[in-house]
Amino acid sequence: MKRIALLFGLFLSVLLVQGQEVMTPERLWQVERLSVLGLNNEGDALFYRVSVPNMETNGFDYSYYKISITGGESEKITKDEVAVVDKNISPNGRYHMFDKPVAIEAIHSKDVYKSLTKSDAYIYTDLDNRHWDTWNDGNYNHVFYKEKNADDATAIDIMPNEPYYTPQRPFGGDEDYVWGPDSKSIYYVSKKLKGKAYATSTNTDIYKYDLATKTTTNITEKNLGYDVAPNFSSQGALAWLQMKTPGNESDKNDIIVLENGVEQNLTARWDGTVRSFKWSNDGRNVYFTAPVDGTIQLFVVNYPGKKRIAPVVTQLSEGHFDVTSIISEAKNELLVTRTDMNHAAEVFSFDLKKKTFKQITAINTELYSTIDMPKVEKRYVTTTDNKQMLVWVILPPNFDPAKKYPTLLYAQGGPQSPLTQFYSYRWNFQLMASQGYIVVAPNRRGMPGHGVEWNAAISKDWGGQVMDDYLSAIDDLAKEPYVDNDRLGAVGASFGGYSVFYLAGMHENRFKTFISHNGVFDNRSMYGTTEELFFVNHDWGGSYWDKENAVAQKAYNEFNPITKVSNWNTPMLIIQCGKDYRVPIEQGLSAFQAVQLLDIKSKLIYFPEENHWILEPQNAIVWQTEFFKWLEDTL
């Protein structure tokens, strides 16, 4: 017995030692990343891929697995053994469709001047010259179809000679096209605009291509905003996501259904915005995900069909987590992926009757078992206009309320992206808290998940109520005895980076340090160089040279961080990426030059080959090492 007790004591001590570890940048980049590949033809097994960063190669290693949808042990397989349902095979099994780039325009100088084969110029006569992190080289994604077993050379382009994209760039995939139920047509998404019209519009449409006549019909011509994600029910009804307001990329996203020539908006009366959806197997309901109260949850809406009854939206799940995708429905369960601020994505099943989750995959369970987790708390703060604002507070592992902790205000980007229970490999709250910082993450004005009005309130008011929201959040937390008011910092990227630059000019010495990643610094130069002009036109009200436009003039003057630089007096780390065409390079360089000339402690980290994000493993380690080194030096 004594020997058993001794062994148990040693085992317990090992567990305690393991439990004392915390998340570090190196450990974060050991977290395995799950990608769902699909179900088998029988629908009883799931295939998924796991990617693991490889620091030596500065890339990723991939492994492939198969697991029952009811759970159990995963089976490691080869890539060639992956056998998922291929949505791009026509329902009758005859055809296969795919997409590939097609050379349409001569833009490279060596294509224009055939004898100058070593020239490397680009020649443009209109806008849409670059997008996200890529220059337009005259190639456009098109959808092709062919007999299933025929050579690709026989494939037919459904958009011959058209200078338009399907899938949409920069993030579109094969969700942008789908077979019609009768295998006689293809439905696809495209924004059939060129040049300035393309850069200033969100008007993507859903087109129907008829295989027999080779003709195309625009089925969403009347809507001038986004129409995306076409998908058919088992009964042949077509659903898609739609935003109505032209130029507004963050408008309310609704589920539209078209059947027998009749359109229905299933979510019109619901005060929220849809992220993704999936038809139920019987075609009577649509499951969808949507942000709500600082999380992303499962919802369902009934499809009435010809019945004269109003659709009803019902929330199915709730809790401190995000449902990040819906994979499939099986019997009385949904297969989904789920994250929270302490856990990367795993596959879960959701019981539609019991409203409970069961974890299916567990690729990081062993790693997480060795780590002390931060505590995540939900808090509500009264804003300056007497609204209740949700604030996520992430406390360090083994938090001791008798101690004082340095505290970071996190400013979310977007500006209209949800601040939920996401798991990031860059802005990772688990990692920040594990280095001994309290993180304050407010669902400030502009966040979806708190009603359409709250979501829309930030447009044309970037430097207004949202800045008061930030200060309300940090001031409320600063009342707590465990917050060290002499060690407050503010950090953020994109609009969050703009927020940092703006707060630096009006924070009244609250903060001791700032970190801005790819943040907007000068609204005028941003308007002159960003590629998606529809975004700045909508959010700022127009161009900076329109002197008669009071809304725009306010955006380019009062709400412009560059106009408040004379008030800067606080150390600042600025991070800028060379291939970020959304918030281009002059933003970070201009801010760094200003803070240097003001003789304020500052540092610039420049990543020439990264875009709006940091994607390469070694660069990510540099990013996070410099991030925490800066905080250690200045906070």
C-alpha positions, 0 to 999 in steps of 0.5 A: 500500500505504501508503494502504491501511495508513493507512486500515486503521490509521484503521479500527482506531483507530475500532474501538478507540475504539468498543470503549472505550464502556461501558453507561450508563443512557441506552444501556441504554434504547436497547437494543431489546426483542424480542417473539415474535408467532408463526409463519406457517401454513406454519411457516417464518417467524417474526414478531416485534415490536421495541419501543424506548423513546421518552424524548420521549413517555415510551412505546415505539415499535414495529416489526414484522418477518418472518424465516425460521426458518433465519435471514437478513435480517429483513423490516420489515413493517407491523402489519397484515402480521403473519399468525401462527397464531391458537391461538384459532381452533378446530381446525375453523376455525369458532369464534374465542375471546377474552377481555374484562372483564365488569361483574359487581359494583357496587363503585364508589359511583356504581354503587351511588348512581346519583344521585351521579355524581361520587363516587369511592369503592369499597365492599367487604365482603370481601377481594380488594379490590386486586391487584398495582397495580389496585383491584377495580372489579367487572369480571372477565375472561371468555372468549367464543367466537363464529362466526369471522366473526360480530359480537362482539355474538353472542359467548357468555360461558363463565362467565356472571355468575361473579365469577371471572377468566380469564385470571388476574390480574395476569399471565395471558394467552391461555395460560390458555385453549385449544380442545379438539382436537375443537372441541367444548370450551374448557379454561380456568384460573380460581381460582373463589374469592371474598373471603378465600378468593381472597386466601389460596389458590393453588387455580387449576383447569383447567375444561372447558366443553362448547359443546353443553351449556354445562356446565362440569367441573373436571378438576383438582378434587382438586389444591388448588394451582396448575393452569395452562397447559393445552396439547394434544399433536397426539395429543390428550393434555392437559398442564398445570403443577401445584403440589401444596402449597396456598398455596405459589406457589413449590412444585415445578412438575410437568408433568401429562398427562391422556389417556383419563382417566389422569393421569401426572406426567412430572417427579415423580421429577426434583429440579427445577421446570419454568418452561414447556413445549411438546409435540413435534410428534409428541406423544411428548415434552415440551420444557421450560425449567427453572432449573439451576445459576444458568441456565435450560436446555432439557430434554426428558421422554418421554411414555410414554402407555399404556406401563408405563415411567417418564418420563426427564428429559434436559437438552439444553443447557448454558452461561452463558445462559438459554433464556427461551422455546420457540417451536416445533419444526421438523425437528430444531431448536427455535426459542427465545429466549435471554439472558445478563447481557450480552445482551437476548433474541434468537431462536436455533435449537437443533439437537437432534442437535448440541446447538448454538445458531444465532442467528436475530435480531440486533436489538442486535448493532450496539449491543453491538459498540460496548460493552466487556462485563463479564466474568461468572464462576461461583464456588462458596462454602462456606456456614456449613452446609458447602454449596456455593453458586453465586455469579455474579461480574460484573467491570467491563469491562477488569478489572485484578486489580491494582486495587481495586474497590468491590463490591456484594452483590446480593440477589435478590427473590422470595424463590424466584425464580431468579438466572440469566443474565437481562437486566433493564432495571432490575437490570442487572448489565452496567450496574452493572459498567460503572460500575466496580463488582464485582457479587456475586450469590449463589444463596442459599437459596431459589433454584430450580435447585439442587434442591427442598430448597434452593429450599424452605429459605427458607420460614419462615426469612427471617432465618436461613440465607439471611442467612448465605449472603449474608455467606458470599458477600461475605466470600469475595469480600472475600478477593480483593486486587481487592475494596476492603473499605472500599467494600462495598454491598448492594442489592436489591428486594422480598425483596432489599429486605427483605434490605437492611433486615435486613442493615442491623441485623446486618452488623457494619459490613461495608457502607458503603451500602445501597439498598432498592427496594420492600422489606419493612420491617415484617412485621406491617404487610406482613401487614396490607396485602399483597394475596396473603395466601397468600404471607405465610401460607405463608412466615411460617407465619400471622398475627402475632396467633396467639400460639400459633404459634411459627413465625409469632411468629419471623417477626414478631419475630426475622425482622422488620427493624423490630426491628433498627432500633436497630442501623442506622448506615449510609447508606441509599437507599430507593425506594418505588412508590405503586401497589405493592400487593404490598409497599405504600407504608407499608414504604418510608415507615416505613423512611425515617422511621426512618432519618431520625429516627436521623439517618443519611444517607438519601434517599427516591425515591418513584414515585407511578404505578409498581407493584412495578417501574419501567416508564416510560422517564423514570422508569427513567432517574431510577431509575438516575441516582439509584441510581448517584449514591447509590453515588458519594456513599456508596461 
